[in-house]
Amino acid sequence: MTDQRPTGQRLLIAASGTGGHLFPAIATAEQLPDFEIEWLGVSDRLETQLVPSHYPLHTIAVTGLQKRFGLETLRILWRLMGAVFQVRKLLQQGQFRGVLTTGGYIAAPAILAARSLGLPVVLHESNAIPGKVTRFLAWFCSRVAVGFPVTARALPTQRTVWVGTPVRSQFRQPTPLSSLEIPPEVPLIVGVGGSQGAIALNRLIRQCAPAWLAAGAWVVHLTGDSDPDAHSLIHPHYVALPFYDNMAGLLQRASLAVSRAGAGTLTELAVTGTPAILIPYPYAAEDHQTHNAASFAAVGAGFVYQQADLTPEMLETQVLALLHDPTRREQMAHQAASLAVTDSAEQLAMLVRQSLAGTVRNGVA
Ligand SMILES: CC(=O)N[C@H]1[C@@H](OP(=O)(O)OP(=O)(O)OC[C@H]2O[C@@H](n3ccc(=O)[nH]c3=O)[C@H](O)[C@@H]2O)O[C@H](CO)[C@@H](O)[C@@H]1O
């Protein structure tokens, strides 16, 4: 990132739905201040809260493919074709030079529209098991960037590159936790179920929290906004929030996280060197969260429990054991940090620059 004056290069970023898709794209956009960026998303998703104050947001209607082929699949394909035409029009009228996408449903029309116009597309896949759209459409992209080295196995060898997953810039500098008044010396447990929260995980955390609080810890619990019992536990050292903006400050301060295993949070836990107990979302497509979590467990950065096997007693005991063992937590923190790719956003931004400049070797841009 040298010259920050807008170059007139127009880039469309297609990222939608969850924090796991949006934040890596936002982190990469931060590294492209010289580009004129506009965003493609869906009207009722998280991007409508996160994006418009930074970039113009265009929305289209898209949904995922069904597992079984039937009438509904035909309807979805018909809608997909409509979305492709809409994105083609947007790309042409806006004179965009290329597309960056972080996968998911929005990626399909974005990739198909851009490639049909001969524009370069950089696709980032953050999960250990690539999603359906990535598997089908990676072959059409100029470059495919992946979050885990293992992800590359299922993708076109010559154009796939491991860059890690970008995190927002606050994660890479000390960020104070100013809006939460937590005494500096107390152990802090952070409970997080991804950007939307996780009701089953919330229940487990609330069942265990009284014992953790009694042991002297504070708990910050990010519940999401759809848990009807989110405020059922009252304690002066227990803070329940539907969503918290300063995740960087929170994870840097945390002694331990109890978390789902979305690629975004895992990457952030690595960058902040936060030990974790991971409980993968059991219904994630192709169980990708278990595969994501495996990388953390493999180096000893975290413990992984399947939700179906985990009782509140087990979770309570495991957390208490770690609370009382700062040396172990320090080792785990060190191992978590060993997984961090701190310049992932710069690497992905570089791929975008190269692709739009048509200098990608082995690619089709
Ligand atoms: C349920 C599900 O299928 N989730 C998927 C979704 O991510 P999902 O958004 O559920 O979870 P991730 O862990 O990937 O990302 C969560 C993001 O939201 C942020 N955050 C969270 C809570 C909060 O209060 N404030 C906040 O800023 C986190 O810092 C992180 O950046 O896409 C990811 C990337 O494809 C997948 O790996 C996840 O499996």
PDBQT file of the ligand as one rigid body, heavy atoms in Angstrom, charges set to zero:
ROOT
HETATM    1  C1  LIG A 401     -23.269 -20.708  11.295  1.00  0.00    +0.000 C 
HETATM    2  C2  LIG A 401     -22.356 -20.715  10.114  1.00  0.00    +0.000 C 
HETATM    3  O1  LIG A 401     -22.547 -21.469   9.176  1.00  0.00    +0.000 OA
HETATM    4  N1  LIG A 401     -21.364 -19.823  10.184  1.00  0.00    +0.000 N 
HETATM    5  C3  LIG A 401     -20.416 -19.685   9.076  1.00  0.00    +0.000 C 
HETATM    6  C4  LIG A 401     -20.225 -18.179   8.757  1.00  0.00    +0.000 C 
HETATM    7  O2  LIG A 401     -19.669 -17.438   9.776  1.00  0.00    +0.000 OA
HETATM    8  P1  LIG A 401     -20.137 -16.754  11.134  1.00  0.00    +0.000 P 
HETATM    9  O3  LIG A 401     -20.342 -15.323  10.902  1.00  0.00    +0.000 OA
HETATM   10  O4  LIG A 401     -21.225 -17.529  11.774  1.00  0.00    +0.000 OA
HETATM   11  O5  LIG A 401     -18.849 -17.034  12.057  1.00  0.00    +0.000 OA
HETATM   12  P2  LIG A 401     -17.328 -16.657  11.944  1.00  0.00    +0.000 P 
HETATM   13  O6  LIG A 401     -16.725 -17.162  13.175  1.00  0.00    +0.000 OA
HETATM   14  O7  LIG A 401     -16.707 -17.102  10.677  1.00  0.00    +0.000 OA
HETATM   15  O8  LIG A 401     -17.302 -15.056  11.927  1.00  0.00    +0.000 OA
HETATM   16  C5  LIG A 401     -17.891 -14.292  12.925  1.00  0.00    +0.000 C 
HETATM   17  C6  LIG A 401     -17.397 -12.881  12.743  1.00  0.00    +0.000 C 
HETATM   18  O9  LIG A 401     -18.273 -12.009  13.409  1.00  0.00    +0.000 OA
HETATM   19  C7  LIG A 401     -17.548 -11.224  14.334  1.00  0.00    +0.000 C 
HETATM   20  N2  LIG A 401     -18.387 -10.919  15.490  1.00  0.00    +0.000 N 
HETATM   21  C8  LIG A 401     -19.076 -11.923  16.123  1.00  0.00    +0.000 A 
HETATM   22  C9  LIG A 401     -19.869 -11.622  17.204  1.00  0.00    +0.000 A 
HETATM   23  C10 LIG A 401     -19.932 -10.282  17.647  1.00  0.00    +0.000 A 
HETATM   24  O10 LIG A 401     -20.615  -9.926  18.625  1.00  0.00    +0.000 OA
HETATM   25  N3  LIG A 401     -19.206  -9.331  17.005  1.00  0.00    +0.000 N 
HETATM   26  C11 LIG A 401     -18.439  -9.611  15.908  1.00  0.00    +0.000 A 
HETATM   27  O11 LIG A 401     -17.799  -8.709  15.339  1.00  0.00    +0.000 OA
HETATM   28  C12 LIG A 401     -16.334 -12.053  14.700  1.00  0.00    +0.000 C 
HETATM   29  O12 LIG A 401     -15.322 -11.208  15.203  1.00  0.00    +0.000 OA
HETATM   30  C13 LIG A 401     -16.015 -12.692  13.347  1.00  0.00    +0.000 C 
HETATM   31  O13 LIG A 401     -15.280 -11.808  12.538  1.00  0.00    +0.000 OA
HETATM   32  O14 LIG A 401     -19.264 -18.087   7.682  1.00  0.00    +0.000 OA
HETATM   33  C14 LIG A 401     -17.966 -18.598   7.996  1.00  0.00    +0.000 C 
HETATM   34  C15 LIG A 401     -17.078 -18.335   6.792  1.00  0.00    +0.000 C 
HETATM   35  O15 LIG A 401     -17.569 -18.990   5.674  1.00  0.00    +0.000 OA
HETATM   36  C16 LIG A 401     -18.051 -20.079   8.355  1.00  0.00    +0.000 C 
HETATM   37  O16 LIG A 401     -16.791 -20.562   8.752  1.00  0.00    +0.000 OA
HETATM   38  C17 LIG A 401     -19.057 -20.278   9.487  1.00  0.00    +0.000 C 
HETATM   39  O17 LIG A 401     -19.186 -21.654   9.764  1.00  0.00    +0.000 OA
ENDROOT
TORSDOF 0
